[in-house]
Amino acid sequence: MDFIIQASYGSLAAVYAVLLLLTFYRVSGELLWHFRALCLASILWAFSLSYAASTSSWLFADSWPLETVRNLVLTLLFFRLWVNPVVWPRVLLYVMLTGLLLLDLIPELRQWLILSGSADLRLSGHLVITITLLIVLEQVYAGVDNERRWAVKHFFLGLLAILFFDLVLYAEAVLYQHLNDALIAARGLANLLIIPLFILAGLRNPHWDAKLVVSHQAAFRTASLLLVGGYLLVVAIAGFYVRDFGGRWGDLLLLLLLFTASIGLFLIVTSGQLRSALSVVIAKHFFRLKYDYRDQWIKVTRALGGGGVDASLQDRCLKVMCDALDSRGALLWKSDGENAYVACGFWNMLRSRYENEALPRSVIGFLAQYGWVIDLEEYRSYPERYPEDLDLGYMVDDEDLWLIVPLLSESDLYGVVVLAAPRSFREIGWEDHDFIKLVAQQVSSYLSLADAHNALSEAKQFEAFNRVSAFVVHDLKNISAQLTLLHDNMKIHRNNPDFIDDCIDTISHATGKMDRMLDHLNGDSISERNLVNVALSEQVAAISGRFKGTCREIYLNVLESDLNVTLDEQRFSSAVENLIKNAVESAGTEGHVRVSVGVRENEGQAYVCVEDDGPGMTEEFVDNSLFHPFKTTKGNAGMGIGLFDAKEFMKSIGGDVVVDNRDSGWTRFTLLFPISSCFNQKASARGSV
C-alpha cells in the first residue's frame, strides 16, 4: 500500500509540475498567478504525501499544513472568480483556514486542547473546510453564464471530484478517528485521473479573466438546501439519542419522531412566509443589490405575456406586482375618463370590502403630481415625511393595506394599485421603491395598450355598422330612383299594358331587393342556395328596360343570346344597375348609353359592357379613387359605393371589372365573367370588345 501511495502522489507531483510549466505557455489572463500558486501548492502537498509513504520519520498528518495551504490558495481562487459583495463569509472562511493551519503547525496548541478536555480537532476541521469549499464551489459555478459553461465545466468538475473524495476520506476518518490507508492511496490515483479535465479546460478557455457572479436564485437554492440539510441533521441526531436511550419505547418514539419531522419538513418546504423571510435575509446580507434584475425582468415579461396562466390581463398584472414585493394581494383603481377612479381589480382581496371604496381626492392629486410610492407603514409612523394636505382617509386605519403605487401612462395617472401587507416583515428602501415603480410602469403600458385595443375594436365594430348602413342607404337610393321614375311616367303611360307589366316587374324587383337587404342585416350570409343560372341577355335586357326615358337613348346590343352564368342574381342585377345608372347620369338627358352582351373572341370570356358618351373621368381619379368606397365624381349626389360593390362582387366569383376612359368624353365599364361559370356558349363568338 505504501508503494502505491508513494508512486501515485509522486506521479501527481510531477504532473502538477508539468501543468505549472504549461501555465507559462498556454494560460493567460488575470487569474494566471492564482493557477500557478495552486499548482505549486499541489506539488508540495503531493510530494509530502509521497515522502511520508517512503519513510517512517514523516507521517501523513505532517502533510496536513500543506493541504491547508492548498485549500487556502483554492479559496483565494474561488473568491477571485466569485464576486460576492458581502465580506463576512470570506473573513469567516479565512479565519477557519488560519485556525486549522495553526492547529496543524503548533503541537503545543493541540496538546493544550487535549488537556483541556477537547479531542484532536484536526480531522473535524479538515472535514468542515472540505464541506465549506464544496458549498462555495457550487455558488461559483451557479453564477457562470450558460454560454461560458462549455469552456469551464471540466475545471469545476475536476475540483468537485477532488473535494468530494476529500469529503469521503475525512468523513470516514472522523467516524473511526484515524485515516484509512486505502482511501489515501485511492485519492492519489483519483487525482491523477482528474488531470485531463484540467488540461481540457485550459485548452477550451486559455484566457482566464472572467468574473463569475452568483444569482439570487442560486443563493436562495443553496440556502434552502443548507436549511433543509441542517434540519435533517438535527432530526438524525435526535433519532440517534431516542433510539439508544429510549429503552423499550425507543422504536416507537423513533417512528413518532420521524413522522413529526416529515410533517415539519413539508411545512418548511411549502411555507411561503419562510421563503419570503429567507429571500429577504439573503438579499440583505449576501448581495449589494436586492434584486436580480435580469431574472426579475424575465419573470415579469413572461407573467404579463400569459405564461400558460388562464387569467385575465388585469389579474396577471396585479399578480406580477404582488410577486415583485412578495405581497399577499392587490387592489386596482382605474380612471373612468372623467377624473374619477373606480375599483375594478381585486387580486386575492375581498371584493365586497373594497368595491364601493373611492380613492381620496388628495391621494389622486399627490400621485399625479409627484408619482411617489406611498408607504402606509411609514405614513402611520412618520406622517411629517409627507405633505400636510395629503389625507389617506380610511387607508390609514386599514392594517391590511401596505403600499400605494401609481400607474403612470406618459405623464397622466392611468390608475392606482394598492398592495396588501407582505407575507413576512420587510423594510422598504430606495431600491424597492425604484423596482416597484419600474414594474408599475410596465404594467401600466400593458393595461393602457389593452384599453386602446378594446377601443379600437369598438371603433371597428362601429365602422362595420356604418359601412353596412352606407350600402343600405345606397340600395335604398337606387330603389327610390326607380320608383320615382316609375311614378313620373305613370301619368303618361297608365293606359299602356306594356307599361303596366314593366311597373309590376320594377316593383317586384324593388321588393326583392329590400328583402335581400333585410336578410343581410339579419346576418344571413351568401351561400350556395343563392346561386342560380342566369341568362345574361334576358337579365341585362330587363334591367336596361327600367331606365327607358332617362336619357336620349339606351342601345342594347346582344352579340351572344345563349349565354348562361351561375351566380347570385340579386348582386349581379345590382352591379349592372349601378353601371347603367352611372352611365345614364354621366350622359345626361341628351346623351347616349350602349349596353352590350357577348363573348370575347380570344379568351372565350362572357362579358357585359356599358358605355356612355358623358364627360368621362380624370386619369388621376381612375387610378386612385374609382373603386374605393365613398369616392365619387358626383359630389353630394353620390356615395361612391356602387362601383366598389360591383368590383367586390366580380372578384368574389373570379371575374373582374375593366374600365376604359377618355378625358375628352367617353367611358366604358366591362364586367368579365370567369369561363368556369359560363355554359351553353356557341362555338364562335360574334361579338368582341
C-alpha positions as CSV (number, residue, x, y, z in Angstrom):
1,M,0.0,0.0,0.0
2,D,2.9,2.4,0.8
3,F,4.3,1.8,-2.6
4,I,1.1,2.7,-4.3
5,I,0.8,5.9,-2.2
6,Q,4.4,6.8,-2.9
7,A,4.0,6.2,-6.7
8,S,0.6,7.8,-7.1
9,Y,1.4,11.0,-5.2
10,G,4.9,11.2,-6.7
11,S,3.4,11.0,-10.2
12,L,0.8,13.6,-9.2
13,A,3.6,16.0,-8.1
14,A,5.4,15.5,-11.4
15,V,2.2,16.1,-13.4
16,Y,1.4,19.3,-11.4
17,A,4.9,20.4,-12.2
18,V,4.2,20.0,-15.9
19,L,1.0,21.9,-15.5
20,L,2.9,24.7,-13.8
21,L,5.2,24.9,-16.8
22,L,2.3,24.9,-19.1
23,T,0.9,28.0,-17.4
24,F,3.9,29.9,-18.7
25,Y,3.0,28.8,-22.2
26,R,-0.8,28.3,-22.7
27,V,-2.7,30.2,-19.9
28,S,-3.1,33.9,-19.7
29,G,-5.3,36.4,-18.0
30,E,-5.9,38.0,-14.6
31,L,-6.0,34.6,-12.9
32,L,-2.7,33.4,-14.1
33,W,-0.8,33.7,-10.8
34,H,-3.7,32.1,-8.9
35,F,-3.3,29.0,-11.1
36,R,0.5,29.0,-10.7
37,A,0.1,29.2,-6.9
38,L,-2.4,26.4,-6.9
39,C,-0.1,24.2,-9.0
40,L,2.8,25.0,-6.7
41,A,0.9,24.2,-3.5
42,S,-0.4,21.0,-5.0
43,I,3.2,19.9,-5.9
44,L,4.4,20.4,-2.4
45,W,1.3,18.7,-0.9
46,A,1.6,15.7,-3.2
47,F,5.4,15.4,-2.7
48,S,5.0,15.5,1.1
49,L,2.5,12.6,1.0
50,S,4.8,10.6,-1.3
51,Y,7.7,11.2,1.0
52,A,5.6,10.2,4.1
53,A,4.9,6.8,2.4
54,S,8.7,6.2,1.9
55,T,9.9,7.0,5.4
56,S,8.8,6.5,9.0
57,S,10.1,9.9,10.1
58,W,7.3,11.7,8.3
59,L,3.7,10.9,9.0
60,F,0.6,11.5,6.8
61,A,-0.6,14.0,9.4
62,D,2.6,16.0,8.9
63,S,1.3,16.8,5.3
64,W,-1.9,18.5,6.6
65,P,-0.4,22.0,6.8
66,L,0.5,21.8,3.1
67,E,-3.0,20.6,2.4
68,T,-4.4,23.5,4.3
69,V,-2.2,25.9,2.3
70,R,-3.5,24.3,-0.9
71,N,-7.1,24.8,0.3
72,L,-6.3,28.4,1.2
73,V,-5.0,29.0,-2.4
74,L,-8.1,27.3,-3.8
75,T,-10.2,29.6,-1.6
76,L,-8.4,32.7,-3.0
77,L,-9.2,31.5,-6.5
78,F,-12.8,30.9,-5.7
79,F,-13.3,34.3,-4.2
80,R,-11.5,35.8,-7.2
81,L,-14.0,34.2,-9.5
82,W,-17.0,34.8,-7.3
83,V,-17.8,38.5,-6.9
84,N,-19.6,38.4,-3.6
85,P,-20.0,41.9,-2.2
86,V,-20.5,40.7,1.4
87,V,-17.2,40.5,3.3
88,W,-18.0,38.4,6.3
89,P,-18.3,34.9,4.5
90,R,-14.8,35.4,3.2
91,V,-13.5,36.5,6.6
92,L,-15.1,33.6,8.3
93,L,-13.6,31.1,5.9
94,Y,-10.2,32.7,6.1
95,V,-10.4,32.6,9.9
96,M,-11.3,28.9,9.8
97,L,-8.4,28.1,7.4
98,T,-5.9,30.1,9.5
99,G,-7.1,28.4,12.7
100,L,-6.8,24.9,11.1
101,L,-3.3,25.8,9.8
102,L,-2.2,26.9,13.3
103,L,-3.6,23.7,14.7
104,D,-1.6,21.7,12.1
105,L,1.6,23.6,12.8
106,I,1.7,24.0,16.6
107,P,1.8,20.8,18.6
108,E,1.5,22.7,21.9
109,L,-1.8,24.1,20.8
110,R,-3.1,20.5,20.1
111,Q,-1.8,19.3,23.5
112,W,-3.4,22.2,25.3
113,L,-6.8,21.4,23.6
114,I,-6.4,17.7,24.6
115,L,-5.5,18.5,28.2
116,S,-8.5,20.9,28.4
117,G,-10.8,18.1,27.5
118,S,-11.2,18.6,23.8
119,A,-10.4,15.9,21.2
120,D,-8.0,16.3,18.3
121,L,-9.9,18.7,16.1
122,R,-7.8,18.4,13.0
123,L,-9.9,15.7,11.3
124,S,-13.1,17.6,12.1
125,G,-11.5,20.8,10.9
126,H,-10.5,19.4,7.5
127,L,-14.0,17.9,7.1
128,V,-15.6,21.2,7.8
129,I,-13.3,23.0,5.4
130,T,-14.0,20.5,2.7
131,I,-17.8,20.9,3.1
132,T,-17.4,24.7,3.0
133,L,-15.3,24.6,-0.1
134,L,-18.0,22.4,-1.8
135,I,-20.6,25.0,-1.0
136,V,-18.5,27.8,-2.3
137,L,-17.8,25.8,-5.5
138,E,-21.5,25.3,-6.1
139,Q,-22.1,29.0,-5.7
140,V,-19.3,30.0,-8.1
141,Y,-20.4,27.5,-10.8
142,A,-24.1,28.6,-10.4
143,G,-23.0,32.1,-11.3
144,V,-21.4,31.1,-14.6
145,D,-23.4,32.1,-17.8
146,N,-24.8,29.2,-19.8
147,E,-22.7,30.4,-22.8
148,R,-19.4,30.1,-20.8
149,R,-20.1,26.8,-19.0
150,W,-18.9,24.9,-22.1
151,A,-15.4,26.3,-21.5
152,V,-15.1,25.9,-17.7
153,K,-17.3,23.0,-16.8
154,H,-14.4,20.5,-16.9
155,F,-12.4,22.6,-14.5
156,F,-15.2,22.8,-12.0
157,L,-15.9,19.1,-12.4
158,G,-12.3,18.2,-11.6
159,L,-12.4,20.4,-8.4
160,L,-15.7,18.8,-7.4
161,A,-14.2,15.3,-7.7
162,I,-11.2,16.3,-5.6
163,L,-13.3,17.8,-2.9
164,F,-15.8,15.0,-2.9
165,F,-13.0,12.4,-2.4
166,D,-11.6,14.5,0.4
167,L,-15.1,14.6,1.9
168,V,-15.3,10.8,1.9
169,L,-11.8,10.4,3.3
170,Y,-12.3,12.8,6.3
171,A,-15.9,11.7,7.0
172,E,-14.7,8.1,7.4
173,A,-11.7,9.4,9.4
174,V,-13.9,11.4,11.8
175,L,-16.1,8.3,12.3
176,Y,-13.2,5.9,13.1
177,Q,-10.7,8.6,14.4
178,H,-7.9,7.5,12.0
179,L,-7.0,7.8,8.4
180,N,-7.7,4.9,6.0
181,D,-4.6,4.0,4.0
182,A,-6.6,2.5,1.2
183,L,-8.6,5.8,0.8
184,I,-5.4,7.8,0.9
185,A,-3.9,5.7,-1.9
186,A,-7.1,5.8,-3.9
187,R,-7.2,9.6,-3.5
188,G,-3.8,9.9,-5.2
189,L,-4.9,7.7,-8.2
190,A,-8.2,9.7,-8.4
191,N,-6.3,13.0,-8.5
192,L,-4.2,11.6,-11.4
193,L,-7.3,10.6,-13.3
194,I,-8.7,14.2,-12.9
195,I,-5.7,15.9,-14.5
196,P,-7.1,15.5,-18.1
197,L,-10.1,17.5,-17.1
198,F,-7.9,20.5,-16.1
199,I,-5.9,20.2,-19.4
200,L,-9.2,20.2,-21.4
201,A,-10.4,23.2,-19.5
202,G,-7.2,25.0,-20.2
203,L,-7.5,24.3,-24.0
204,R,-11.1,25.5,-24.1
205,N,-10.5,28.6,-22.1
206,P,-6.9,29.7,-22.2
207,H,-7.7,33.3,-21.1
208,W,-9.0,33.2,-17.5
209,D,-10.1,36.6,-16.5
210,A,-13.9,36.5,-16.3
211,K,-15.6,37.3,-13.0
212,L,-18.4,35.0,-12.2
213,V,-21.4,36.4,-10.3
214,V,-23.8,34.2,-8.4
215,S,-27.5,34.9,-9.0
216,H,-30.1,35.5,-6.3
217,Q,-31.9,32.3,-7.3
218,A,-28.7,30.2,-6.9
219,A,-28.1,31.7,-3.5
220,F,-31.7,31.0,-2.5
221,R,-31.4,27.4,-3.7
222,T,-28.2,26.9,-1.8
223,A,-29.5,28.4,1.4
224,S,-32.7,26.3,1.1
225,L,-30.6,23.1,0.8
226,L,-28.5,24.1,3.8
227,L,-31.6,24.8,5.8
228,V,-33.2,21.5,4.9
229,G,-29.9,19.7,5.4
230,G,-29.5,21.3,8.9
231,Y,-33.0,20.3,9.8
232,L,-32.4,16.7,8.7
233,L,-29.1,16.6,10.6
234,V,-30.9,17.7,13.8
235,V,-33.6,15.1,13.2
236,A,-30.9,12.4,12.7
237,I,-29.1,13.3,15.9
238,A,-32.3,13.4,17.8
239,G,-33.3,10.0,16.3
240,F,-29.9,8.5,17.4
241,Y,-30.4,9.6,21.0
242,V,-34.1,8.4,21.1
243,R,-33.2,5.0,19.7
244,D,-30.2,4.5,22.1
245,F,-31.7,5.9,25.2
246,G,-35.4,5.3,24.8
247,G,-35.3,1.8,26.2
248,R,-38.1,-0.4,25.1
249,W,-40.0,2.6,23.9
250,G,-37.1,3.6,21.6
251,D,-38.5,2.2,18.3
252,L,-42.0,3.7,19.0
253,L,-40.5,7.1,19.9
254,L,-38.3,7.0,16.8
255,L,-41.3,6.4,14.5
256,L,-43.2,9.2,16.1
257,L,-40.1,11.5,15.7
258,L,-39.8,10.6,12.0
259,F,-43.5,11.1,11.4
260,T,-43.4,14.5,13.1
261,A,-40.2,15.5,11.4
262,S,-41.7,14.6,8.0
263,I,-44.7,16.9,8.6
264,G,-42.4,19.6,9.8
265,L,-40.2,19.3,6.7
266,F,-43.3,19.5,4.5
267,L,-44.4,22.7,6.3
268,I,-40.9,24.2,5.9
269,V,-40.7,23.4,2.2
270,T,-44.2,24.7,1.4
271,S,-44.2,27.8,3.7
272,G,-44.5,31.0,1.7
273,Q,-43.7,33.1,4.7
274,L,-40.5,31.2,5.4
275,R,-39.4,31.5,1.7
276,S,-40.1,35.2,1.9
277,A,-38.1,35.7,5.0
278,L,-35.2,33.7,3.6
279,S,-35.2,35.8,0.4
280,V,-35.1,39.0,2.5
281,V,-32.2,37.6,4.6
282,I,-30.2,36.5,1.5
283,A,-30.8,39.8,-0.3
284,K,-29.8,41.8,2.7
285,H,-26.7,40.0,3.8
286,F,-25.2,38.5,0.7
287,F,-25.8,41.0,-2.1
288,R,-25.2,44.6,-2.7
289,L,-28.4,44.9,-4.7
290,K,-31.6,43.2,-3.5
291,Y,-32.9,42.1,-6.9
292,D,-31.5,40.1,-9.8
293,Y,-32.9,42.5,-12.3
294,R,-32.3,40.3,-15.4
295,D,-34.2,37.3,-13.7
296,Q,-36.9,39.6,-12.4
297,W,-37.5,41.2,-15.8
298,I,-37.8,37.8,-17.5
299,K,-40.4,36.8,-14.9
300,V,-42.4,40.0,-15.3
301,T,-42.4,39.7,-19.1
302,R,-43.4,36.1,-19.1
303,A,-46.2,36.7,-16.5
304,L,-47.6,39.6,-18.4
305,G,-47.5,37.7,-21.6
306,G,-49.6,34.9,-20.2
307,G,-47.0,32.2,-19.4
308,G,-49.7,29.4,-19.6
309,V,-51.8,31.0,-16.9
310,D,-55.5,31.1,-17.6
311,A,-56.2,34.5,-16.2
312,S,-57.2,38.0,-17.5
313,L,-54.5,40.5,-18.3
314,Q,-55.7,42.7,-15.3
315,D,-55.3,39.8,-12.9
316,R,-51.9,38.9,-14.3
317,C,-50.8,42.5,-13.8
318,L,-51.9,42.6,-10.2
319,K,-50.2,39.2,-9.5
320,V,-46.9,40.5,-11.1
321,M,-46.9,43.5,-8.8
322,C,-47.7,41.2,-5.8
323,D,-44.8,38.8,-6.7
324,A,-42.4,41.7,-7.1
325,L,-42.5,42.6,-3.4
326,D,-44.0,39.3,-2.1
327,S,-47.3,41.0,-1.3
328,R,-50.4,38.9,-0.4
329,G,-52.9,40.7,-2.6
330,A,-53.6,43.9,-4.6
331,L,-56.4,46.3,-5.5
332,L,-56.7,48.3,-8.7
333,W,-58.4,51.7,-9.3
334,K,-58.7,52.9,-12.9
335,S,-59.8,56.2,-14.3
336,D,-63.2,56.3,-15.8
337,G,-62.3,59.1,-18.2
338,E,-63.9,61.8,-16.0
339,N,-61.2,62.3,-13.4
340,A,-62.8,59.7,-11.2
341,Y,-61.2,56.4,-10.2
342,V,-63.2,53.3,-9.6
343,A,-62.2,50.0,-8.0
344,C,-62.1,47.4,-10.8
345,G,-59.3,44.8,-9.8
346,F,-59.2,42.5,-6.8
347,W,-56.3,40.0,-6.6
348,N,-56.6,37.9,-3.5
349,M,-58.6,40.6,-1.8
350,L,-62.2,40.7,-0.7
351,R,-64.3,42.4,-3.4
352,S,-67.3,43.2,-1.2
353,R,-65.0,45.1,1.2
354,Y,-63.4,47.5,-1.3
355,E,-65.5,47.7,-4.5
356,N,-67.5,50.7,-3.2
357,E,-64.5,52.4,-1.7
358,A,-63.3,55.5,-3.6
359,L,-59.7,56.8,-3.7
360,P,-59.3,60.0,-1.6
361,R,-59.0,63.1,-3.8
362,S,-55.8,64.2,-2.1
363,V,-54.2,60.8,-3.0
364,I,-55.0,61.2,-6.6
365,G,-53.6,64.7,-6.8
366,F,-50.5,63.7,-4.9
367,L,-49.8,60.7,-7.1
368,A,-50.5,62.6,-10.3
369,Q,-48.2,65.4,-9.2
370,Y,-45.2,63.5,-7.7
371,G,-45.5,59.9,-8.9
372,W,-44.3,58.7,-5.5
373,V,-44.9,55.3,-3.9
374,I,-46.8,55.9,-0.6
375,D,-45.7,53.6,2.2
376,L,-48.6,53.3,4.6
377,E,-46.5,51.9,7.4
378,E,-44.2,54.9,7.1
379,Y,-47.1,57.3,6.9
380,R,-48.6,55.9,10.1
381,S,-45.2,56.2,11.9
382,Y,-43.8,59.4,10.3
383,P,-46.6,61.5,8.8
384,E,-44.4,64.5,8.7
385,R,-42.5,63.0,5.8
386,Y,-45.5,63.6,3.6
387,P,-47.3,66.8,2.6
388,E,-49.7,68.1,5.2
389,D,-52.6,68.2,2.8
390,L,-52.2,64.5,2.0
391,D,-55.2,62.8,3.5
392,L,-55.3,59.0,3.1
393,G,-58.7,58.6,4.7
394,Y,-59.7,55.0,5.5
395,M,-56.5,53.6,4.2
396,V,-54.6,54.7,7.3
397,D,-56.7,52.6,9.6
398,D,-56.7,49.5,7.3
399,E,-53.8,47.4,8.6
400,D,-54.1,45.1,5.5
401,L,-53.0,47.8,3.1
402,W,-49.3,48.5,2.7
403,L,-48.2,50.4,-0.4
404,I,-50.0,52.8,-2.8
405,V,-48.3,52.6,-6.2
406,P,-49.2,54.9,-9.1
407,L,-49.6,53.6,-12.6
408,L,-48.4,56.4,-14.9
409,S,-49.0,56.4,-18.6
410,E,-46.7,59.0,-20.0
411,S,-47.4,62.0,-17.7
412,D,-51.0,61.0,-16.8
413,L,-52.2,59.0,-13.8
414,Y,-53.7,55.9,-15.5
415,G,-54.6,54.1,-12.3
416,V,-53.6,53.2,-8.8
417,V,-52.5,49.9,-7.3
418,V,-52.7,49.3,-3.5
419,L,-50.6,46.3,-2.4
420,A,-51.6,44.3,0.7
421,A,-49.1,43.7,3.6
422,P,-46.3,41.2,2.7
423,R,-46.1,37.6,3.9
424,S,-43.2,38.5,6.2
425,F,-42.0,41.8,7.5
426,R,-39.6,43.6,5.2
427,E,-38.1,47.1,5.2
428,I,-38.8,49.2,2.2
429,G,-35.8,51.2,0.8
430,W,-35.0,53.2,-2.2
431,E,-34.3,50.0,-4.3
432,D,-37.7,48.6,-3.5
433,H,-39.4,51.9,-4.5
434,D,-37.5,52.1,-7.8
435,F,-38.2,48.4,-8.6
436,I,-41.9,48.5,-7.9
437,K,-42.2,51.8,-9.9
438,L,-40.4,50.1,-12.8
439,V,-42.8,47.1,-12.7
440,A,-45.8,49.5,-12.4
441,Q,-44.6,51.3,-15.5
442,Q,-44.6,48.1,-17.4
443,V,-48.0,47.1,-16.0
444,S,-49.4,50.5,-16.9
445,S,-48.1,50.0,-20.5
446,Y,-49.8,46.6,-20.9
447,L,-53.1,47.8,-19.4
448,S,-53.3,51.0,-21.4
449,L,-52.5,49.1,-24.6
450,A,-55.2,46.7,-23.8
451,D,-57.7,49.6,-23.3
452,A,-56.6,51.1,-26.6
453,H,-57.1,47.7,-28.3
454,N,-60.6,47.4,-26.9
455,A,-61.4,51.0,-28.0
456,L,-60.1,50.2,-31.5
457,S,-62.2,47.0,-31.6
458,E,-65.3,49.0,-30.7
459,A,-64.4,51.6,-33.4
460,K,-64.1,48.8,-35.9
461,Q,-67.5,47.5,-35.0
462,F,-69.0,50.9,-35.5
463,E,-67.1,51.2,-38.7
464,A,-68.6,47.9,-39.9
465,F,-72.0,49.1,-38.9
466,N,-71.6,52.4,-40.7
467,R,-70.4,50.5,-43.8
468,V,-73.4,48.3,-43.8
469,S,-75.6,51.4,-43.3
470,A,-73.9,53.1,-46.3
471,F,-74.7,50.1,-48.5
472,V,-78.3,50.0,-47.3
473,V,-78.7,53.8,-48.0
474,H,-77.1,53.3,-51.4
475,D,-79.5,50.5,-52.3
476,L,-82.5,52.4,-51.0
477,K,-81.4,55.4,-53.1
478,N,-81.4,53.2,-56.2
479,I,-84.8,51.8,-55.4
480,S,-86.1,55.3,-54.7
481,A,-84.8,56.5,-58.1
482,Q,-86.5,53.6,-59.9
483,L,-89.8,54.2,-58.1
484,T,-89.6,57.9,-58.7
485,L,-89.1,57.3,-62.4
486,L,-92.0,54.9,-62.4
487,H,-94.3,57.4,-60.7
488,D,-93.3,60.2,-63.2
489,N,-94.1,58.0,-66.3
490,M,-97.3,56.6,-64.8
491,K,-99.3,59.7,-65.7
492,I,-98.3,59.4,-69.3
493,H,-98.4,55.6,-69.9
494,R,-101.0,54.4,-67.3
495,N,-103.2,53.0,-70.1
496,N,-100.4,51.2,-71.8
497,P,-100.5,47.4,-70.9
498,D,-96.7,47.0,-71.6
499,F,-96.0,49.9,-69.2
500,I,-98.2,48.2,-66.5
501,D,-96.2,45.0,-67.0
502,D,-92.9,47.0,-66.6
503,C,-94.4,48.6,-63.4
504,I,-95.1,45.1,-61.9
505,D,-91.6,43.9,-62.8
506,T,-90.0,47.0,-61.3
507,I,-92.0,46.8,-58.1
508,S,-91.3,43.1,-57.8
509,H,-87.6,43.8,-58.3
510,A,-87.6,46.6,-55.7
511,T,-89.4,44.3,-53.2
512,G,-86.9,41.5,-53.8
513,K,-84.0,43.9,-53.3
514,M,-85.4,45.2,-50.0
515,D,-85.9,41.6,-48.8
516,R,-82.3,40.9,-49.7
517,M,-81.2,43.9,-47.6
518,L,-83.2,42.7,-44.6
519,D,-81.7,39.3,-44.8
520,H,-78.2,40.8,-45.0
521,L,-78.9,43.0,-41.9
522,N,-80.2,39.9,-40.0
523,G,-76.9,38.3,-40.5
524,D,-77.7,35.8,-43.3
525,S,-74.7,35.1,-45.5
526,I,-74.5,34.3,-49.1
527,S,-74.4,30.6,-49.7
528,E,-74.8,28.1,-52.5
529,R,-78.6,28.4,-52.3
530,N,-78.3,32.0,-53.6
531,L,-76.6,30.8,-56.8
532,V,-78.9,30.4,-59.8
533,N,-78.5,30.0,-63.6
534,V,-79.0,33.4,-65.2
535,A,-79.5,34.1,-68.9
536,L,-77.2,37.1,-69.4
537,S,-79.0,38.7,-72.4
538,E,-82.5,38.4,-70.8
539,Q,-81.4,39.7,-67.4
540,V,-79.5,42.7,-68.9
541,A,-82.4,43.5,-71.2
542,A,-84.8,43.6,-68.3
543,I,-82.5,45.8,-66.3
544,S,-81.9,48.2,-69.2
545,G,-85.7,48.5,-69.7
546,R,-86.1,50.1,-66.3
547,F,-84.1,53.1,-67.4
548,K,-86.2,54.0,-70.5
549,G,-86.7,57.7,-70.8
550,T,-83.8,58.7,-68.5
551,C,-81.6,59.7,-71.4
552,R,-82.0,60.2,-75.2
553,E,-81.5,56.6,-76.0
554,I,-80.2,53.3,-74.4
555,Y,-78.9,50.9,-77.0
556,L,-79.0,47.2,-76.2
557,N,-76.6,45.1,-78.4
558,V,-76.9,41.3,-77.7
559,L,-74.0,39.7,-79.5
560,E,-74.5,36.3,-77.9
561,S,-78.0,35.3,-76.9
562,D,-77.4,31.8,-75.5
563,L,-75.1,32.8,-72.6
564,N,-75.9,31.4,-69.1
565,V,-73.9,32.0,-66.0
566,T,-74.2,30.6,-62.4
567,L,-74.1,33.5,-59.9
568,D,-76.1,35.4,-57.3
569,E,-78.9,37.0,-59.3
570,Q,-79.6,39.8,-56.9
571,R,-76.0,41.0,-56.6
572,F,-75.5,40.7,-60.4
573,S,-78.6,42.8,-61.0
574,S,-77.4,45.4,-58.5
575,A,-74.0,45.6,-60.3
576,V,-75.5,46.0,-63.7
577,E,-78.0,48.5,-62.4
578,N,-75.2,50.6,-60.9
579,L,-73.2,50.6,-64.1
580,I,-76.3,51.6,-66.2
581,K,-77.4,54.2,-63.7
582,N,-73.9,55.8,-63.6
583,A,-73.8,55.8,-67.4
584,V,-77.2,57.5,-67.6
585,E,-76.3,60.1,-65.0
586,S,-73.0,60.8,-66.8
587,A,-74.6,61.0,-70.3
588,G,-77.4,63.2,-69.2
589,T,-80.8,63.6,-70.8
590,E,-79.2,64.3,-74.3
591,G,-76.6,61.6,-74.1
592,H,-76.4,58.0,-75.3
593,V,-75.8,54.8,-73.4
594,R,-74.8,51.5,-75.1
595,V,-75.2,48.1,-73.3
596,S,-73.6,45.0,-74.9
597,V,-73.6,41.3,-74.1
598,G,-71.2,38.9,-75.7
599,V,-68.1,36.7,-75.6
600,R,-64.5,37.8,-76.0
601,E,-63.2,36.3,-79.2
602,N,-59.7,35.2,-77.9
603,E,-60.3,34.4,-74.3
604,G,-63.8,33.0,-74.5
605,Q,-65.0,35.1,-71.5
606,A,-68.6,36.3,-71.3
607,Y,-68.9,40.0,-70.8
608,V,-71.5,42.7,-70.1
609,C,-70.3,46.2,-71.4
610,V,-71.9,49.6,-70.5
611,E,-70.7,52.7,-72.5
612,D,-71.7,56.3,-72.3
613,D,-70.7,59.5,-74.1
614,G,-70.6,61.6,-71.0
615,P,-67.7,63.9,-69.9
616,G,-65.5,61.0,-68.7
617,M,-63.2,60.9,-65.7
618,T,-59.7,62.2,-65.0
619,E,-56.8,59.7,-65.1
620,E,-55.9,60.5,-61.5
621,F,-59.4,59.7,-60.3
622,V,-59.5,56.4,-62.3
623,D,-56.1,55.3,-60.9
624,N,-56.5,56.4,-57.3
625,S,-60.2,56.6,-56.3
626,L,-62.5,54.9,-58.8
627,F,-63.2,51.6,-57.0
628,H,-62.8,53.0,-53.5
629,P,-65.8,53.4,-51.3
630,F,-67.0,57.0,-50.6
631,K,-65.0,58.3,-53.6
632,T,-67.2,59.8,-56.3
633,T,-67.3,62.5,-59.0
634,K,-71.0,63.3,-58.3
635,G,-70.3,65.5,-55.2
636,N,-73.0,65.2,-52.6
637,A,-75.3,63.5,-55.1
638,G,-73.4,60.2,-54.9
639,M,-71.8,57.9,-52.3
640,G,-69.1,56.1,-54.3
641,I,-70.4,52.6,-53.2
642,G,-71.9,51.2,-56.4
643,L,-68.7,50.6,-58.3
644,F,-66.9,49.3,-55.2
645,D,-69.7,46.8,-54.6
646,A,-69.7,45.8,-58.3
647,K,-65.9,45.2,-58.2
648,E,-66.2,43.2,-55.0
649,F,-68.9,41.0,-56.4
650,M,-67.0,40.2,-59.6
651,K,-63.9,39.4,-57.6
652,S,-65.9,37.1,-55.4
653,I,-66.9,34.9,-58.4
654,G,-63.5,35.0,-60.0
655,G,-64.3,37.8,-62.5
656,D,-63.2,41.4,-62.9
657,V,-64.3,44.9,-63.8
658,V,-62.4,46.7,-66.5
659,V,-62.7,50.4,-67.2
660,D,-61.7,52.4,-70.4
661,N,-61.9,56.1,-70.2
662,R,-61.2,59.3,-72.2
663,D,-60.9,62.7,-70.5
664,S,-62.4,64.2,-73.6
665,G,-65.6,62.3,-73.1
666,W,-66.3,58.6,-73.2
667,T,-66.4,55.8,-70.6
668,R,-66.8,52.1,-70.8
669,F,-67.2,49.6,-68.0
670,T,-66.9,45.9,-68.7
671,L,-67.9,43.0,-66.4
672,L,-65.8,40.0,-67.3
673,F,-67.1,36.6,-66.1
674,P,-64.9,33.5,-65.4
675,I,-65.1,30.8,-68.0
676,S,-66.0,28.2,-65.4
677,S,-69.3,30.0,-64.6
678,C,-70.5,30.1,-68.2
679,F,-72.1,27.3,-70.2
680,N,-74.1,26.8,-73.4
681,Q,-71.8,29.0,-75.4
682,K,-71.8,28.8,-79.2
683,A,-68.6,27.7,-80.8
684,S,-68.0,31.0,-82.5
685,A,-68.4,34.3,-80.8
686,R,-70.0,37.0,-83.0
687,G,-69.0,40.0,-80.8
688,S,-65.9,41.4,-79.4
689,V,-64.9,44.2,-77.1
